[in-house]
Amino acid sequence: MSKKLEANGLWESSRMMLPQHKERIIQHRTQIHYIIKQNMKMSGRLLLNV
């Protein structure tokens, strides 16, 4: 029997990603980066105002 058909080999060997999924992953990472950046700015302002 082929290795791809054993256990979960069929899915584990798959490297396909739909363009919509890739685009959404990039959008999500950008949003996370923006939120973290905003939180860092806010925490810096709070520390400066003390």
ModelCIF file with pLDDT and N, C-alpha, C, O atoms, coordinates in Angstrom:
data_MODEL
#
_entry.id   MODEL 
#
_entity.id                         1 
_entity.type                       polymer 
_entity.pdbx_number_of_molecules   1 
#
_entity_poly.entity_id                      1 
_entity_poly.type                           'polypeptide(L)' 
_entity_poly.nstd_linkage                   no 
_entity_poly.nstd_monomer                   no 
_entity_poly.pdbx_seq_one_letter_code       MSKKLEANGLWESSRMMLPQHKERIIQHRTQIHYIIKQNMKMSGRLLLNV 
_entity_poly.pdbx_seq_one_letter_code_can   MSKKLEANGLWESSRMMLPQHKERIIQHRTQIHYIIKQNMKMSGRLLLNV 
_entity_poly.pdbx_strand_id                 A 
#
loop_
_entity_poly_seq.entity_id 
_entity_poly_seq.num 
_entity_poly_seq.mon_id 
_entity_poly_seq.hetero 
1 1  MET n 
1 2  SER n 
1 3  LYS n 
1 4  LYS n 
1 5  LEU n 
1 6  GLU n 
1 7  ALA n 
1 8  ASN n 
1 9  GLY n 
1 10 LEU n 
1 11 TRP n 
1 12 GLU n 
1 13 SER n 
1 14 SER n 
1 15 ARG n 
1 16 MET n 
1 17 MET n 
1 18 LEU n 
1 19 PRO n 
1 20 GLN n 
1 21 HIS n 
1 22 LYS n 
1 23 GLU n 
1 24 ARG n 
1 25 ILE n 
1 26 ILE n 
1 27 GLN n 
1 28 HIS n 
1 29 ARG n 
1 30 THR n 
1 31 GLN n 
1 32 ILE n 
1 33 HIS n 
1 34 TYR n 
1 35 ILE n 
1 36 ILE n 
1 37 LYS n 
1 38 GLN n 
1 39 ASN n 
1 40 MET n 
1 41 LYS n 
1 42 MET n 
1 43 SER n 
1 44 GLY n 
1 45 ARG n 
1 46 LEU n 
1 47 LEU n 
1 48 LEU n 
1 49 ASN n 
1 50 VAL n 
#
_struct_asym.id          A 
_struct_asym.entity_id   1 
#
loop_
_ma_qa_metric.id 
_ma_qa_metric.mode 
_ma_qa_metric.name 
_ma_qa_metric.software_group_id 
_ma_qa_metric.type 
1 global pLDDT . pLDDT 
2 local  pLDDT . pLDDT 
#
_ma_qa_metric_global.metric_id      1 
_ma_qa_metric_global.metric_value   76.08 
_ma_qa_metric_global.model_id       1 
_ma_qa_metric_global.ordinal_id     1 
#
loop_
_ma_qa_metric_local.label_asym_id 
_ma_qa_metric_local.label_comp_id 
_ma_qa_metric_local.label_seq_id 
_ma_qa_metric_local.metric_id 
_ma_qa_metric_local.metric_value 
_ma_qa_metric_local.model_id 
_ma_qa_metric_local.ordinal_id 
A MET 1  2 49.00 1 1  
A SER 2  2 56.00 1 2  
A LYS 3  2 58.00 1 3  
A LYS 4  2 57.00 1 4  
A LEU 5  2 58.00 1 5  
A GLU 6  2 62.00 1 6  
A ALA 7  2 61.00 1 7  
A ASN 8  2 61.00 1 8  
A GLY 9  2 59.00 1 9  
A LEU 10 2 57.00 1 10 
A TRP 11 2 57.00 1 11 
A GLU 12 2 58.00 1 12 
A SER 13 2 55.00 1 13 
A SER 14 2 60.00 1 14 
A ARG 15 2 69.00 1 15 
A MET 16 2 76.00 1 16 
A MET 17 2 79.00 1 17 
A LEU 18 2 85.00 1 18 
A PRO 19 2 88.00 1 19 
A GLN 20 2 89.00 1 20 
A HIS 21 2 89.00 1 21 
A LYS 22 2 89.00 1 22 
A GLU 23 2 92.00 1 23 
A ARG 24 2 92.00 1 24 
A ILE 25 2 91.00 1 25 
A ILE 26 2 92.00 1 26 
A GLN 27 2 95.00 1 27 
A HIS 28 2 94.00 1 28 
A ARG 29 2 93.00 1 29 
A THR 30 2 94.00 1 30 
A GLN 31 2 94.00 1 31 
A ILE 32 2 93.00 1 32 
A HIS 33 2 91.00 1 33 
A TYR 34 2 90.00 1 34 
A ILE 35 2 90.00 1 35 
A ILE 36 2 88.00 1 36 
A LYS 37 2 88.00 1 37 
A GLN 38 2 87.00 1 38 
A ASN 39 2 86.00 1 39 
A MET 40 2 85.00 1 40 
A LYS 41 2 83.00 1 41 
A MET 42 2 80.00 1 42 
A SER 43 2 80.00 1 43 
A GLY 44 2 77.00 1 44 
A ARG 45 2 71.00 1 45 
A LEU 46 2 64.00 1 46 
A LEU 47 2 63.00 1 47 
A LEU 48 2 65.00 1 48 
A ASN 49 2 62.00 1 49 
A VAL 50 2 52.00 1 50 
#
loop_
_atom_site.group_PDB 
_atom_site.id 
_atom_site.type_symbol 
_atom_site.label_atom_id 
_atom_site.label_alt_id 
_atom_site.label_comp_id 
_atom_site.label_asym_id 
_atom_site.label_entity_id 
_atom_site.label_seq_id 
_atom_site.pdbx_PDB_ins_code 
_atom_site.Cartn_x 
_atom_site.Cartn_y 
_atom_site.Cartn_z 
_atom_site.occupancy 
_atom_site.B_iso_or_equiv 
_atom_site.pdbx_formal_charge 
_atom_site.auth_seq_id 
_atom_site.auth_comp_id 
_atom_site.auth_asym_id 
_atom_site.auth_atom_id 
_atom_site.pdbx_PDB_model_num 
ATOM 1   N N  . MET A 1 1  ? 0.845  -1.193 0.000  1.00 49.00 ? 1  MET A N  1 
ATOM 2   C CA . MET A 1 1  ? 0.000  0.000  0.000  1.00 49.00 ? 1  MET A CA 1 
ATOM 3   C C  . MET A 1 1  ? 0.884  1.249  0.000  1.00 49.00 ? 1  MET A C  1 
ATOM 4   O O  . MET A 1 1  ? 1.956  1.254  0.606  1.00 49.00 ? 1  MET A O  1 
ATOM 5   N N  . SER A 1 2  ? 0.446  2.277  -0.662 1.00 56.00 ? 2  SER A N  1 
ATOM 6   C CA . SER A 1 2  ? 1.198  3.528  -0.746 1.00 56.00 ? 2  SER A CA 1 
ATOM 7   C C  . SER A 1 2  ? 1.276  4.203  0.626  1.00 56.00 ? 2  SER A C  1 
ATOM 8   O O  . SER A 1 2  ? 0.338  4.124  1.420  1.00 56.00 ? 2  SER A O  1 
ATOM 9   N N  . LYS A 1 3  ? 2.394  4.859  0.891  1.00 58.00 ? 3  LYS A N  1 
ATOM 10  C CA . LYS A 1 3  ? 2.574  5.538  2.177  1.00 58.00 ? 3  LYS A CA 1 
ATOM 11  C C  . LYS A 1 3  ? 1.540  6.645  2.378  1.00 58.00 ? 3  LYS A C  1 
ATOM 12  O O  . LYS A 1 3  ? 1.134  6.910  3.510  1.00 58.00 ? 3  LYS A O  1 
ATOM 13  N N  . LYS A 1 4  ? 1.114  7.286  1.308  1.00 57.00 ? 4  LYS A N  1 
ATOM 14  C CA . LYS A 1 4  ? 0.146  8.370  1.437  1.00 57.00 ? 4  LYS A CA 1 
ATOM 15  C C  . LYS A 1 4  ? -1.195 7.883  1.978  1.00 57.00 ? 4  LYS A C  1 
ATOM 16  O O  . LYS A 1 4  ? -1.941 8.656  2.578  1.00 57.00 ? 4  LYS A O  1 
ATOM 17  N N  . LEU A 1 5  ? -1.500 6.617  1.770  1.00 58.00 ? 5  LEU A N  1 
ATOM 18  C CA . LEU A 1 5  ? -2.791 6.098  2.209  1.00 58.00 ? 5  LEU A CA 1 
ATOM 19  C C  . LEU A 1 5  ? -2.733 5.513  3.615  1.00 58.00 ? 5  LEU A C  1 
ATOM 20  O O  . LEU A 1 5  ? -3.770 5.131  4.157  1.00 58.00 ? 5  LEU A O  1 
ATOM 21  N N  . GLU A 1 6  ? -1.568 5.433  4.212  1.00 62.00 ? 6  GLU A N  1 
ATOM 22  C CA . GLU A 1 6  ? -1.435 4.907  5.560  1.00 62.00 ? 6  GLU A CA 1 
ATOM 23  C C  . GLU A 1 6  ? -1.687 6.008  6.586  1.00 62.00 ? 6  GLU A C  1 
ATOM 24  O O  . GLU A 1 6  ? -1.285 7.156  6.396  1.00 62.00 ? 6  GLU A O  1 
ATOM 25  N N  . ALA A 1 7  ? -2.346 5.647  7.654  1.00 61.00 ? 7  ALA A N  1 
ATOM 26  C CA . ALA A 1 7  ? -2.639 6.571  8.760  1.00 61.00 ? 7  ALA A CA 1 
ATOM 27  C C  . ALA A 1 7  ? -3.221 7.881  8.215  1.00 61.00 ? 7  ALA A C  1 
ATOM 28  O O  . ALA A 1 7  ? -4.255 7.869  7.546  1.00 61.00 ? 7  ALA A O  1 
ATOM 29  N N  . ASN A 1 8  ? -2.568 8.992  8.498  1.00 61.00 ? 8  ASN A N  1 
ATOM 30  C CA . ASN A 1 8  ? -3.040 10.294 8.042  1.00 61.00 ? 8  ASN A CA 1 
ATOM 31  C C  . ASN A 1 8  ? -2.092 10.867 6.991  1.00 61.00 ? 8  ASN A C  1 
ATOM 32  O O  . ASN A 1 8  ? -2.049 12.084 6.806  1.00 61.00 ? 8  ASN A O  1 
ATOM 33  N N  . GLY A 1 9  ? -1.354 10.040 6.319  1.00 59.00 ? 9  GLY A N  1 
ATOM 34  C CA . GLY A 1 9  ? -0.351 10.476 5.363  1.00 59.00 ? 9  GLY A CA 1 
ATOM 35  C C  . GLY A 1 9  ? -0.896 11.307 4.225  1.00 59.00 ? 9  GLY A C  1 
ATOM 36  O O  . GLY A 1 9  ? -0.202 12.183 3.708  1.00 59.00 ? 9  GLY A O  1 
ATOM 37  N N  . LEU A 1 10 ? -2.126 11.046 3.829  1.00 57.00 ? 10 LEU A N  1 
ATOM 38  C CA . LEU A 1 10 ? -2.707 11.798 2.719  1.00 57.00 ? 10 LEU A CA 1 
ATOM 39  C C  . LEU A 1 10 ? -2.786 13.283 3.063  1.00 57.00 ? 10 LEU A C  1 
ATOM 40  O O  . LEU A 1 10 ? -2.442 14.129 2.237  1.00 57.00 ? 10 LEU A O  1 
ATOM 41  N N  . TRP A 1 11 ? -3.235 13.604 4.272  1.00 57.00 ? 11 TRP A N  1 
ATOM 42  C CA . TRP A 1 11 ? -3.381 14.998 4.669  1.00 57.00 ? 11 TRP A CA 1 
ATOM 43  C C  . TRP A 1 11 ? -2.055 15.607 5.091  1.00 57.00 ? 11 TRP A C  1 
ATOM 44  O O  . TRP A 1 11 ? -1.793 16.778 4.815  1.00 57.00 ? 11 TRP A O  1 
ATOM 45  N N  . GLU A 1 12 ? -1.226 14.832 5.749  1.00 58.00 ? 12 GLU A N  1 
ATOM 46  C CA . GLU A 1 12 ? 0.059  15.350 6.210  1.00 58.00 ? 12 GLU A CA 1 
ATOM 47  C C  . GLU A 1 12 ? 0.983  15.709 5.053  1.00 58.00 ? 12 GLU A C  1 
ATOM 48  O O  . GLU A 1 12 ? 1.833  16.591 5.181  1.00 58.00 ? 12 GLU A O  1 
ATOM 49  N N  . SER A 1 13 ? 0.817  15.028 3.931  1.00 55.00 ? 13 SER A N  1 
ATOM 50  C CA . SER A 1 13 ? 1.697  15.301 2.803  1.00 55.00 ? 13 SER A CA 1 
ATOM 51  C C  . SER A 1 13 ? 1.157  16.416 1.902  1.00 55.00 ? 13 SER A C  1 
ATOM 52  O O  . SER A 1 13 ? 1.827  16.829 0.955  1.00 55.00 ? 13 SER A O  1 
ATOM 53  N N  . SER A 1 14 ? -0.036 16.895 2.192  1.00 60.00 ? 14 SER A N  1 
ATOM 54  C CA . SER A 1 14 ? -0.650 17.930 1.364  1.00 60.00 ? 14 SER A CA 1 
ATOM 55  C C  . SER A 1 14 ? -0.070 19.299 1.703  1.00 60.00 ? 14 SER A C  1 
ATOM 56  O O  . SER A 1 14 ? 0.005  19.665 2.876  1.00 60.00 ? 14 SER A O  1 
ATOM 57  N N  . ARG A 1 15 ? 0.337  20.049 0.700  1.00 69.00 ? 15 ARG A N  1 
ATOM 58  C CA . ARG A 1 15 ? 0.922  21.382 0.905  1.00 69.00 ? 15 ARG A CA 1 
ATOM 59  C C  . ARG A 1 15 ? 0.097  22.470 0.205  1.00 69.00 ? 15 ARG A C  1 
ATOM 60  O O  . ARG A 1 15 ? 0.568  23.596 0.042  1.00 69.00 ? 15 ARG A O  1 
ATOM 61  N N  . MET A 1 16 ? -1.107 22.143 -0.200 1.00 76.00 ? 16 MET A N  1 
ATOM 62  C CA . MET A 1 16 ? -1.919 23.079 -0.969 1.00 76.00 ? 16 MET A CA 1 
ATOM 63  C C  . MET A 1 16 ? -2.565 24.121 -0.050 1.00 76.00 ? 16 MET A C  1 
ATOM 64  O O  . MET A 1 16 ? -3.052 23.791 1.031  1.00 76.00 ? 16 MET A O  1 
ATOM 65  N N  . MET A 1 17 ? -2.562 25.365 -0.489 1.00 79.00 ? 17 MET A N  1 
ATOM 66  C CA . MET A 1 17 ? -3.237 26.427 0.240  1.00 79.00 ? 17 MET A CA 1 
ATOM 67  C C  . MET A 1 17 ? -4.014 27.267 -0.777 1.00 79.00 ? 17 MET A C  1 
ATOM 68  O O  . MET A 1 17 ? -3.454 27.722 -1.774 1.00 79.00 ? 17 MET A O  1 
ATOM 69  N N  . LEU A 1 18 ? -5.275 27.464 -0.520 1.00 85.00 ? 18 LEU A N  1 
ATOM 70  C CA . LEU A 1 18 ? -6.081 28.271 -1.423 1.00 85.00 ? 18 LEU A CA 1 
ATOM 71  C C  . LEU A 1 18 ? -5.673 29.741 -1.318 1.00 85.00 ? 18 LEU A C  1 
ATOM 72  O O  . LEU A 1 18 ? -5.301 30.203 -0.240 1.00 85.00 ? 18 LEU A O  1 
ATOM 73  N N  . PRO A 1 19 ? -5.738 30.471 -2.421 1.00 88.00 ? 19 PRO A N  1 
ATOM 74  C CA . PRO A 1 19 ? -5.362 31.885 -2.381 1.00 88.00 ? 19 PRO A CA 1 
ATOM 75  C C  . PRO A 1 19 ? -6.170 32.685 -1.351 1.00 88.00 ? 19 PRO A C  1 
ATOM 76  O O  . PRO A 1 19 ? -5.643 33.596 -0.713 1.00 88.00 ? 19 PRO A O  1 
ATOM 77  N N  . GLN A 1 20 ? -7.449 32.337 -1.197 1.00 89.00 ? 20 GLN A N  1 
ATOM 78  C CA . GLN A 1 20 ? -8.284 33.045 -0.225 1.00 89.00 ? 20 GLN A CA 1 
ATOM 79  C C  . GLN A 1 20 ? -7.782 32.796 1.194  1.00 89.00 ? 20 GLN A C  1 
ATOM 80  O O  . GLN A 1 20 ? -7.814 33.697 2.032  1.00 89.00 ? 20 GLN A O  1 
ATOM 81  N N  . HIS A 1 21 ? -7.329 31.601 1.461  1.00 89.00 ? 21 HIS A N  1 
ATOM 82  C CA . HIS A 1 21 ? -6.820 31.291 2.794  1.00 89.00 ? 21 HIS A CA 1 
ATOM 83  C C  . HIS A 1 21 ? -5.532 32.050 3.060  1.00 89.00 ? 21 HIS A C  1 
ATOM 84  O O  . HIS A 1 21 ? -5.334 32.593 4.147  1.00 89.00 ? 21 HIS A O  1 
ATOM 85  N N  . LYS A 1 22 ? -4.664 32.086 2.072  1.00 89.00 ? 22 LYS A N  1 
ATOM 86  C CA . LYS A 1 22 ? -3.394 32.807 2.228  1.00 89.00 ? 22 LYS A CA 1 
ATOM 87  C C  . LYS A 1 22 ? -3.657 34.290 2.472  1.00 89.00 ? 22 LYS A C  1 
ATOM 88  O O  . LYS A 1 22 ? -3.032 34.904 3.337  1.00 89.00 ? 22 LYS A O  1 
ATOM 89  N N  . GLU A 1 23 ? -4.578 34.857 1.712  1.00 92.00 ? 23 GLU A N  1 
ATOM 90  C CA . GLU A 1 23 ? -4.922 36.271 1.866  1.00 92.00 ? 23 GLU A CA 1 
ATOM 91  C C  . GLU A 1 23 ? -5.471 36.549 3.260  1.00 92.00 ? 23 GLU A C  1 
ATOM 92  O O  . GLU A 1 23 ? -5.113 37.547 3.885  1.00 92.00 ? 23 GLU A O  1 
ATOM 93  N N  . ARG A 1 24 ? -6.331 35.674 3.740  1.00 92.00 ? 24 ARG A N  1 
ATOM 94  C CA . ARG A 1 24 ? -6.928 35.862 5.070  1.00 92.00 ? 24 ARG A CA 1 
ATOM 95  C C  . ARG A 1 24 ? -5.879 35.727 6.177  1.00 92.00 ? 24 ARG A C  1 
ATOM 96  O O  . ARG A 1 24 ? -5.933 36.450 7.172  1.00 92.00 ? 24 ARG A O  1 
ATOM 97  N N  . ILE A 1 25 ? -4.936 34.817 6.010  1.00 91.00 ? 25 ILE A N  1 
ATOM 98  C CA . ILE A 1 25 ? -3.861 34.661 6.989  1.00 91.00 ? 25 ILE A CA 1 
ATOM 99  C C  . ILE A 1 25 ? -3.026 35.928 7.057  1.00 91.00 ? 25 ILE A C  1 
ATOM 100 O O  . ILE A 1 25 ? -2.662 36.377 8.144  1.00 91.00 ? 25 ILE A O  1 
ATOM 101 N N  . ILE A 1 26 ? -2.721 36.506 5.901  1.00 92.00 ? 26 ILE A N  1 
ATOM 102 C CA . ILE A 1 26 ? -1.943 37.749 5.856  1.00 92.00 ? 26 ILE A CA 1 
ATOM 103 C C  . ILE A 1 26 ? -2.719 38.884 6.516  1.00 92.00 ? 26 ILE A C  1 
ATOM 104 O O  . ILE A 1 26 ? -2.141 39.666 7.271  1.00 92.00 ? 26 ILE A O  1 
ATOM 105 N N  . GLN A 1 27 ? -4.021 38.986 6.242  1.00 95.00 ? 27 GLN A N  1 
ATOM 106 C CA . GLN A 1 27 ? -4.849 40.012 6.866  1.00 95.00 ? 27 GLN A CA 1 
ATOM 107 C C  . GLN A 1 27 ? -4.866 39.853 8.385  1.00 95.00 ? 27 GLN A C  1 
ATOM 108 O O  . GLN A 1 27 ? -4.750 40.829 9.126  1.00 95.00 ? 27 GLN A O  1 
ATOM 109 N N  . HIS A 1 28 ? -5.010 38.618 8.830  1.00 94.00 ? 28 HIS A N  1 
ATOM 110 C CA . HIS A 1 28 ? -5.059 38.350 10.269 1.00 94.00 ? 28 HIS A CA 1 
ATOM 111 C C  . HIS A 1 28 ? -3.748 38.749 10.942 1.00 94.00 ? 28 HIS A C  1 
ATOM 112 O O  . HIS A 1 28 ? -3.760 39.374 12.003 1.00 94.00 ? 28 HIS A O  1 
ATOM 113 N N  . ARG A 1 29 ? -2.623 38.392 10.334 1.00 93.00 ? 29 ARG A N  1 
ATOM 114 C CA . ARG A 1 29 ? -1.322 38.754 10.901 1.00 93.00 ? 29 ARG A CA 1 
ATOM 115 C C  . ARG A 1 29 ? -1.149 40.258 10.960 1.00 93.00 ? 29 ARG A C  1 
ATOM 116 O O  . ARG A 1 29 ? -0.593 40.783 11.925 1.00 93.00 ? 29 ARG A O  1 
ATOM 117 N N  . THR A 1 30 ? -1.621 40.959 9.931  1.00 94.00 ? 30 THR A N  1 
ATOM 118 C CA . THR A 1 30 ? -1.535 42.417 9.900  1.00 94.00 ? 30 THR A CA 1 
ATOM 119 C C  . THR A 1 30 ? -2.373 43.025 11.023 1.00 94.00 ? 30 THR A C  1 
ATOM 120 O O  . THR A 1 30 ? -1.931 43.956 11.696 1.00 94.00 ? 30 THR A O  1 
ATOM 121 N N  . GLN A 1 31 ? -3.580 42.501 11.227 1.00 94.00 ? 31 GLN A N  1 
ATOM 122 C CA . GLN A 1 31 ? -4.446 43.001 12.296 1.00 94.00 ? 31 GLN A CA 1 
ATOM 123 C C  . GLN A 1 31 ? -3.822 42.764 13.661 1.00 94.00 ? 31 GLN A C  1 
ATOM 124 O O  . GLN A 1 31 ? -3.853 43.645 14.520 1.00 94.00 ? 31 GLN A O  1 
ATOM 125 N N  . ILE A 1 32 ? -3.259 41.587 13.867 1.00 93.00 ? 32 ILE A N  1 
ATOM 126 C CA . ILE A 1 32 ? -2.615 41.265 15.139 1.00 93.00 ? 32 ILE A CA 1 
ATOM 127 C C  . ILE A 1 32 ? -1.445 42.224 15.384 1.00 93.00 ? 32 ILE A C  1 
ATOM 128 O O  . ILE A 1 32 ? -1.275 42.749 16.484 1.00 93.00 ? 32 ILE A O  1 
ATOM 129 N N  . HIS A 1 33 ? -0.644 42.442 14.335 1.00 91.00 ? 33 HIS A N  1 
ATOM 130 C CA . HIS A 1 33 ? 0.507  43.349 14.452 1.00 91.00 ? 33 HIS A CA 1 
ATOM 131 C C  . HIS A 1 33 ? 0.029  44.752 14.830 1.00 91.00 ? 33 HIS A C  1 
ATOM 132 O O  . HIS A 1 33 ? 0.628  45.392 15.694 1.00 91.00 ? 33 HIS A O  1 
ATOM 133 N N  . TYR A 1 34 ? -1.039 45.238 14.196 1.00 90.00 ? 34 TYR A N  1 
ATOM 134 C CA . TYR A 1 34 ? -1.579 46.567 14.472 1.00 90.00 ? 34 TYR A CA 1 
ATOM 135 C C  . TYR A 1 34 ? -2.067 46.664 15.923 1.00 90.00 ? 34 TYR A C  1 
ATOM 136 O O  . TYR A 1 34 ? -1.805 47.656 16.604 1.00 90.00 ? 34 TYR A O  1 
ATOM 137 N N  . ILE A 1 35 ? -2.772 45.639 16.388 1.00 90.00 ? 35 ILE A N  1 
ATOM 138 C CA . ILE A 1 35 ? -3.296 45.641 17.755 1.00 90.00 ? 35 ILE A CA 1 
ATOM 139 C C  . ILE A 1 35 ? -2.153 45.658 18.765 1.00 90.00 ? 35 ILE A C  1 
ATOM 140 O O  . ILE A 1 35 ? -2.197 46.400 19.746 1.00 90.00 ? 35 ILE A O  1 
ATOM 141 N N  . ILE A 1 36 ? -1.145 44.852 18.529 1.00 88.00 ? 36 ILE A N  1 
ATOM 142 C CA . ILE A 1 36 ? 0.001  44.807 19.439 1.00 88.00 ? 36 ILE A CA 1 
ATOM 143 C C  . ILE A 1 36 ? 0.707  46.156 19.462 1.00 88.00 ? 36 ILE A C  1 
ATOM 144 O O  . ILE A 1 36 ? 1.093  46.649 20.523 1.00 88.00 ? 36 ILE A O  1 
ATOM 145 N N  . LYS A 1 37 ? 0.873  46.749 18.280 1.00 88.00 ? 37 LYS A N  1 
ATOM 146 C CA . LYS A 1 37 ? 1.539  48.050 18.188 1.00 88.00 ? 37 LYS A CA 1 
ATOM 147 C C  . LYS A 1 37 ? 0.751  49.119 18.953 1.00 88.00 ? 37 LYS A C  1 
ATOM 148 O O  . LYS A 1 37 ? 1.338  49.934 19.665 1.00 88.00 ? 37 LYS A O  1 
ATOM 149 N N  . GLN A 1 38 ? -0.577 49.113 18.804 1.00 87.00 ? 38 GLN A N  1 
ATOM 150 C CA . GLN A 1 38 ? -1.415 50.079 19.509 1.00 87.00 ? 38 GLN A CA 1 
ATOM 151 C C  . GLN A 1 38 ? -1.336 49.874 21.021 1.00 87.00 ? 38 GLN A C  1 
ATOM 152 O O  . GLN A 1 38 ? -1.265 50.841 21.780 1.00 87.00 ? 38 GLN A O  1 
ATOM 153 N N  . ASN A 1 39 ? -1.347 48.614 21.456 1.00 86.00 ? 39 ASN A N  1 
ATOM 154 C CA . ASN A 1 39 ? -1.250 48.325 22.886 1.00 86.00 ? 39 ASN A CA 1 
ATOM 155 C C  . ASN A 1 39 ? 0.086  48.775 23.450 1.00 86.00 ? 39 ASN A C  1 
ATOM 156 O O  . ASN A 1 39 ? 0.152  49.264 24.578 1.00 86.00 ? 39 ASN A O  1 
ATOM 157 N N  . MET A 1 40 ? 1.146  48.613 22.678 1.00 85.00 ? 40 MET A N  1 
ATOM 158 C CA . MET A 1 40 ? 2.466  49.052 23.143 1.00 85.00 ? 40 MET A CA 1 
ATOM 159 C C  . MET A 1 40 ? 2.510  50.567 23.268 1.00 85.00 ? 40 MET A C  1 
ATOM 160 O O  . MET A 1 40 ? 3.096  51.097 24.212 1.00 85.00 ? 40 MET A O  1 
ATOM 161 N N  . LYS A 1 41 ? 1.886  51.273 22.309 1.00 83.00 ? 41 LYS A N  1 
ATOM 162 C CA . LYS A 1 41 ? 1.841  52.735 22.386 1.00 83.00 ? 41 LYS A CA 1 
ATOM 163 C C  . LYS A 1 41 ? 1.066  53.179 23.617 1.00 83.00 ? 41 LYS A C  1 
ATOM 164 O O  . LYS A 1 41 ? 1.489  54.086 24.333 1.00 83.00 ? 41 LYS A O  1 
ATOM 165 N N  . MET A 1 42 ? -0.082 52.528 23.863 1.00 80.00 ? 42 MET A N  1 
ATOM 166 C CA . MET A 1 42 ? -0.913 52.898 25.007 1.00 80.00 ? 42 MET A CA 1 
ATOM 167 C C  . MET A 1 42 ? -0.201 52.622 26.325 1.00 80.00 ? 42 MET A C  1 
ATOM 168 O O  . MET A 1 42 ? -0.271 53.433 27.248 1.00 80.00 ? 42 MET A O  1 
ATOM 169 N N  . SER A 1 43 ? 0.480  51.493 26.420 1.00 80.00 ? 43 SER A N  1 
ATOM 170 C CA . SER A 1 43 ? 1.190  51.184 27.668 1.00 80.00 ? 43 SER A CA 1 
ATOM 171 C C  . SER A 1 43 ? 2.346  52.153 27.866 1.00 80.00 ? 43 SER A C  1 
ATOM 172 O O  . SER A 1 43 ? 2.670  52.497 29.002 1.00 80.00 ? 43 SER A O  1 
ATOM 173 N N  . GLY A 1 44 ? 2.970  52.596 26.786 1.00 77.00 ? 44 GLY A N  1 
ATOM 174 C CA . GLY A 1 44 ? 4.035  53.575 26.884 1.00 77.00 ? 44 GLY A CA 1 
ATOM 175 C C  . GLY A 1 44 ? 3.508  54.917 27.361 1.00 77.00 ? 44 GLY A C  1 
ATOM 176 O O  . GLY A 1 44 ? 4.155  55.585 28.167 1.00 77.00 ? 44 GLY A O  1 
ATOM 177 N N  . ARG A 1 45 ? 2.354  55.315 26.880 1.00 71.00 ? 45 ARG A N  1 
ATOM 178 C CA . ARG A 1 45 ? 1.733  56.572 27.329 1.00 71.00 ? 45 ARG A CA 1 
ATOM 179 C C  . ARG A 1 45 ? 1.369  56.501 28.788 1.00 71.00 ? 45 ARG A C  1 
ATOM 180 O O  . ARG A 1 45 ? 1.541  57.469 29.528 1.00 71.00 ? 45 ARG A O  1 
ATOM 181 N N  . LEU A 1 46 ? 0.854  55.331 29.214 1.00 64.00 ? 46 LEU A N  1 
ATOM 182 C CA . LEU A 1 46 ? 0.499  55.197 30.618 1.00 64.00 ? 46 LEU A CA 1 
ATOM 183 C C  . LEU A 1 46 ? 1.717  55.302 31.512 1.00 64.00 ? 46 LEU A C  1 
ATOM 184 O O  . LEU A 1 46 ? 1.658  55.903 32.585 1.00 64.00 ? 46 LEU A O  1 
ATOM 185 N N  . LEU A 1 47 ? 2.827  54.715 31.070 1.00 63.00 ? 47 LEU A N  1 
ATOM 186 C CA . LEU A 1 47 ? 4.043  54.774 31.864 1.00 63.00 ? 47 LEU A CA 1 
ATOM 187 C C  . LEU A 1 47 ? 4.607  56.199 31.916 1.00 63.00 ? 47 LEU A C  1 
ATOM 188 O O  . LEU A 1 47 ? 5.156  56.615 32.936 1.00 63.00 ? 47 LEU A O  1 
ATOM 189 N N  . LEU A 1 48 ? 4.469  56.944 30.811 1.00 65.00 ? 48 LEU A N  1 
ATOM 190 C CA . LEU A 1 48 ? 4.986  58.317 30.776 1.00 65.00 ? 48 LEU A CA 1 
ATOM 191 C C  . LEU A 1 48 ? 4.129  59.259 31.612 1.00 65.00 ? 48 LEU A C  1 
ATOM 192 O O  . LEU A 1 48 ? 4.633  60.262 32.118 1.00 65.00 ? 48 LEU A O  1 
ATOM 193 N N  . ASN A 1 49 ? 2.837  58.954 31.767 1.00 62.00 ? 49 ASN A N  1 
ATOM 194 C CA . ASN A 1 49 ? 1.934  59.823 32.511 1.00 62.00 ? 49 ASN A CA 1 
ATOM 195 C C  . ASN A 1 49 ? 2.016  59.607 34.003 1.00 62.00 ? 49 ASN A C  1 
ATOM 196 O O  . ASN A 1 49 ? 1.409  60.371 34.755 1.00 62.00 ? 49 ASN A O  1 
ATOM 197 N N  . VAL A 1 50 ? 2.729  58.614 34.465 1.00 52.00 ? 50 VAL A N  1 
ATOM 198 C CA . VAL A 1 50 ? 2.784  58.310 35.901 1.00 52.00 ? 50 VAL A CA 1 
ATOM 199 C C  . VAL A 1 50 ? 3.629  59.302 36.637 1.00 52.00 ? 50 VAL A C  1 
ATOM 200 O O  . VAL A 1 50 ? 3.785  59.198 37.853 1.00 52.00 ? 50 VAL A O  1 
#
